[in-house]
Amino acid sequence: MKSRITTLTGLLVFCSLTASAQDKPAATATLENTADSRRSAPAIDPAKEKDIRRLLEMTGAKERMSLTIDGMEKSVRPLMERSLPPGDYRDKLIEAFFARFHSKLDLEELLSLAVPLYDKTFSYQEIKGLIAFYETPLGRKLAGTSPQLTSEMMEAGRKWGEQLGRTTMTEVLNEHPEFQQAIEEAAKNQSRLNP
């Protein structure tokens, strides 16, 4: 039971990192720390910040963030289902969690977290160069296809990871029959405890 609570708590904290800072519980302290560090960081040149935001818009960053969050939700939902004990409440709790999560999700705030990172990583000249690239036909094509490519890559990666996980587990169990015996014994013990 303790491992279920720990897993669930970890999932909730992980999810809360992308939630809005509005009306936040204590689990969102990481977001507060990030906001505090933004406030204490040197101010970004307003013209450079405007161009960074323009670049992020041109590259479809918000749409990619949305796709990433959707992908996280698809991954986190089954983990939450496995972490919570079975019962009529479970699906309702998970739905209530994601409804609240989506009500607090602010992609503009999340996008704002990228601005200081771009400022730190790229000079103003480099930002202007990237904008110039994304104004070309090839740059527009890259920006236009990037969200779909990201989505397809995430799905391909998920399938690859599942297959790799199955293959790896099969190999480990074949090499260590004692683990297979331990699994079978644990399953027997659990079925005795939960008839």
Protein Blocks (a to p, Z undefined) as FASTA:
>chain_A
ZZmmmmmmmmmmmmmmmmcfehpafklmmmmmmmmmmmmpccddfklmmmmmmmmmmnom
mmmmmmmmmmmmmmmmmmmmmmpccdfklmmmmmmmmmmmmmmpcfklmmmmmmmmmmmm
pcfklmmmmmmmmmpmklmmmmmmmmmmmmmmmmmmmmmmmmmmmmmmmmmmmmmmmlmm
mmmmmmmmmmmmmZZ
